[in-house]
Amino acid sequence: KQQPETGIDSVLTAKKRIAVMTSGGDAPGMCAVVRAVVRAGIYYDCEVYGCYEGYSGLVQGGDLLRKMEWEDVRGWLSLGGTLIGTARCMEFKERWGRLKAAKNMILRGIDALVVCGGDGSLTGADLFRSEWPSLVDELVATGELSAEQTAKYRHLTIVGLVGSIDNDMASTDNTIGAYSSLERICEMVDYIDSTASSHSRAFVVEVMGRHCGWLGLMAGISCGADAIFIPERPPSASGWREDLKKVCLRHREKGRRKTTVIVAEGALDDELQPITSQQVKDCLVEIGLDTRITTLGHVQRGGSAVAFDRMLATLQGVDAVRAVLESTPDTPSPMIGILDGKIVRQPLMEAVKLTKSVATAIAAKKFDEAMGLRDSTFKESYANFLDISKHDDGSQVVDESKRLNIAIVHVGAPTATLNPATRAAALYCLSKGHTPYGIQNGWSGLVRHGAVRKLDWLDVEEWHNLGGSEIGTNRTLPSTDMGTVAYYMQKYEIHGLIIIGGFEAFRSLHELKVAKENYPIFNMPMVCLPATVSNNVPGTEYSLGSDTCLNTLVKYCDAVKQSASASRRRVFVVEVQGGNSGYVASYTGLVTGALAVYTPEEKISLRTLQEDLELLSENFKKDEGDNRSGKMFIRNENASDTYSTSLIAEIIRESGGGKFESRTAIPGHVQQGRVPSAMDRCLAARFAIKACQYIEETNFAAQSAITRLWNEGFGSNLTFKGHSETDLKFVYKHGKKHLILSDNAKVVGIHGTNVIFEEVDELWENYTDVALRKGKDMHWTEMVTVNNILSGRSVLRKTQ
Ligand code: ATP
């Protein structure tokens, strides 16, 4: 065999026998981990054993520890829970149990263990590794095994993956299963919302999280909750009831017909007394609300993993195999995590220790410390939640001189996140005393009808789970009539502009920045929030709406695959959106287990088609009679001018020679999704609030600069809204001198978990392929490599 593509060639001679297990509470994505470990293991010339029922599989051995083949994990990406079972194994906590486990492993020649579980499972794994030499000695000393039998097994390799719905592990931003669980919570609360509104009821929704409030916090943001209770931010024991009543009553007085309070099962007050759902309900009943409790329970563990968890599980599973092969007796056991969007290896025991220290910090009432030990965005998300819920109480309103008019416009095709982002921006503005304006129906609405509307609290408060665009969107650019756009910005004294949309939004921002030469109003801070299913805006690895699109495609492709497997001999060619960017196609291929993915970046050649047809034919031979063997090709809409979706389907049919047939499936606009995904809702709030803060900071900085210039005697050269120092803001008129900001037009981007602001001209000039309407960077190459490994494409190529 030839060497594989990734950089671990030097260790490939050391063929390993790896056992993979899932342990502790189950989490969506665990099946995807096993699939990735089995297939990557085989690709890297290892043998992989499935260890069934958690550590019991090691302790009992026999049929619970059995070799897995490539075909064994076919179809596992779309399955929930774990198909190799999980268990809490008490025997493994005892040395005699671990002794039995070591013997079973050595008898099968297994020298590496990949464990996917929570901190308990990873602690057990680390202990096992550290004890391993003494366990081997004891097996020899007691005659259970001979010295010869154990000679090759003096060292055990351990790699940990975190499967947990709680997102409670330190040293990683996300655990496998957490976003799936959050998605289930959002779905359930959305269902509750309709009945709550109908009857004008209050609902207390209890979510999982005994020691970690991540689910509770994110559910609060994404479900538009009035209040949340989480362990890391305990409210005052003496005051929380009154505070809760106040916020819920205030929202009712403003016109909200329903009340939603999220309670994490581990919620506490600052005296460390539990806050229960019943206590919360009692408070709401006291203020006259017809209140019900819904405890979501195991629904939160259920179901198929969302796109993000499938991606995380797959990339981490492959990296676990690479980590096994690269490990030496001296390297500490790694835990595979994700930080800032990159798959990373962290020392396993340090991560477990840090995780446990959160509970210690809470027990010692060091709540700030506990918050700090959570993932990098936890604290910020908590502040965001307050800004869009509790802070409508007027406590955060800024000085009159600092109150701003902020306009929001939607540009381009709708995505499911336009409304949640607008809601968060508007609620944030209102909490600070600013005035949010919605420009109706994009730039053309403004130019033709001067359609600008003030957004009130009640207008937007229900938009957290609403797809489409309530203020309207279209593709028109401001250059259609820049003078009129400038006129309305001046008329409404706009101090900051938020443009939400895809490539047209990005282009609009660039046009406005260029136009400031003629229209000084465009010196105000302006921000583009990328929101497009194609994720083709330069400057960001993620666009709002792309997660919803991916989840829509995941459901669509799972159904298509099921249909293909039911008819046994059918192949589907699915055409997905993405314009000239292959991101959506590559990601979808990775998380649905497509046999081949065609993108504009890679193009389609006769040779690749030929190879993929060979792979297809091999697959059909091997899967004879297998009802999980649905086959699917993914083709981006612009992957080739010649090889259209229907032509590829015809070529497949022709090459099948009657043995298999093909169909096309084109989801089209369905990909925009109807309801925004949980992840999109959370990120929409984060992007939107960051954009408002940028506008605030820039205005405040400019105000100070103007004040300083005024004091230095330059005041008469500047144009102000009013005539007093406290009235200084961005208002510009032709024919007068004005304050110029060189960098005032930003694109908000996500790089990993960091939100960054980049100047539009810098991106336009250096990182944009204007003709192809996308960025020049391809940040998803690892997805392509890994999908090629796991689909069998790379195996075929390396054996040719
Ligand atoms: P979750 O986060 O869902 O609770 P977990 O991995 O923390 O997952 P645990 O029940 O703590 O779940 O651990 C799962 C299994 O790991 C245990 O049943 C046991 O077999 C093993 N294990 C846990 N802690 C240890 C330990 N200290 N020593 C040996 N084995 C352990």
Residues whose N, C-alpha, C, O or C-beta is under 5 A from the ligand:
A	BS01	ATP	S23 G24 G25 Y55 A87 R88 C89 M90 F92 K93 G117 G118 D119 G120 S121 L122 T123 G124 L127 S164
